[in-house]
Amino acid sequence: MFGLSIRVLRVFGIDVKVDVSWALVATFIAWALAEGVFPQLYEGLSPFAYWWMALAAIIGLGLSIILHELAHSLVAKAFGLPLKSITLFVFGGVAQLEEEPGTPLAEFAMAIAGPLASVALAFLFGWMAQGAASIGALSALANVFFYLSMINWVLAAFNMLPALPLDGGRVYRAIVWAFTGDVSAATRSASRLGVALATAIIALGVVWALLGQFAAGLWWVLIGLFIRSAASTAVYQEQMQRLFKNAPVRDFMSTEPVSVSPELTISAFIEQYVYEYHFDMFPVMRDTALVGAIGLTEAKSAPRSSWATTLVGDVMRPVSEANTIDAAADAMEALSKMHKSRLSRLIVTENGRLVGMIALKDLLDLLSLKMALEGR
Ligand SMILES: [Zn+2]
């Protein structure tokens, strides 16, 4: 979420990462448990006991979320979907899939696996709580297990809400998809349901806050906002996948790219190209050979006073993996490359020769056109 995450584990070839946002929330929850919840629930223990109970509960919570995500991941793997990583972040966990499941069955199985794992954990912790309670001396531990059992019930129930980024939303989409055979319509329906539910959660949070439970109310409002934004972008993402996945860059590129000569001065480049075309990157061509790339960033690397004498060739950036893409590559790959290198345009090559340019704006225009056509 905040983009800063640390890898803590690697299981079954899957990276498990913890985002800074989760570490902060976990610290806050631990504090709330040790100072508020546990002393209220289980009176008469020492502050030290409350703190180690809180610590054990937080570790148990983290493990519960990881196991929930791991269940999703293992089912995804069984269906042959490549998986990047699992990240614990502020609202729980996310398993990052590289591609969407291709059939309703795969989607259904993958989505239901997480909540099922949580239910299994809820039973397991409940059983451990009973076991620990029966040995009288371990009552503090029994309380922690009982708490973890409750938390896993909550995790299962919350994730089964039929709001799209949540597992319940995916289950709902898989069912609609299976019955209608139309994944786009199923996504739109699930997205609408998600937005409606998120709005209800936000409203509930506001009411709660007004009734005096301010922190809890605010928390529900934040969760609602998160679900709302994820649910509304789900349609967009699904369309994007469908439009650009397995479609070569060649189909979307402009075949008459505007190129710049390395002999041109920076002032002339700014005047004749940047002001003229407003592109953030131009290929640099010496005769028919692609020799580099230049944009405003490279031009500005030379002091303004020297723009009349500095040449494009002096400041241009070499062509690299980051600013070029093969004409045969997947258009989805072009999008992720643009995202990574923060460029809105990429040079398209074929056997090292310039054949075109692909622009983010063109891809997005096409996407919104397609959505406008299908949206009604
Ligand atoms: Zn889940």
Residues whose N, C-alpha, C, O or C-beta is under 5 A from the ligand:
A	BS01	ZN	G114 N159 D167
